Amino acid sequence: MSEESPGREEQIADIAVKLVAYIEAQTGDAVPAPADVSADSLDAAFSALDAALDQLTDLAAVYGADRLQAIEPLVLPIAALAGEYFVHGAGATWVEPVIDADTTLIVALPGGVAVDLTGAVRASLMSGVSNLRVMAARLIAPESAP
């Protein structure tokens, strides 16, 4: 009897949980597990993620690695974690890719806005300081965002 392989959403959730463990192992600081994120803690979860990403890129710089090259392999796992935060904290849903080989991670927020998290994470990291919290705040409550 063969076991069915996990679906795309389960794979994304697993990657997000593994990134939480990786961040804690690398930085000594914990970021919330996706299952622990609610609407009330969504902003704090993204703040913790931003701080951890800034610390990871600072560590890369200390060891002589280029900031962006050091973090690039983590773009998809970071997008997975950010998406899981939106799923648990804002009721978002994952958007299935049109092409099976597409690795872009997109969530649809309850208001109907679709967000390319792969691109958003990459843009945030390229800005010099991770600003995913601000992006999330503007997407969830644009009228009260910083």
Secondary structure, DSSP 8 states (H G I E B T S, - for coil): -------HHHHHHHHHHHHHHHHHHHHS-----GGG--GGGHHHHHHHHHHHHHHHHHHHHHTT--HHHHHGGGHHHHHHHHHHHHHHHH--EEE--SSTT----EEE-TTS-EEEHHHHHHHHHHTSS--HHHHHHHHH-GGG--
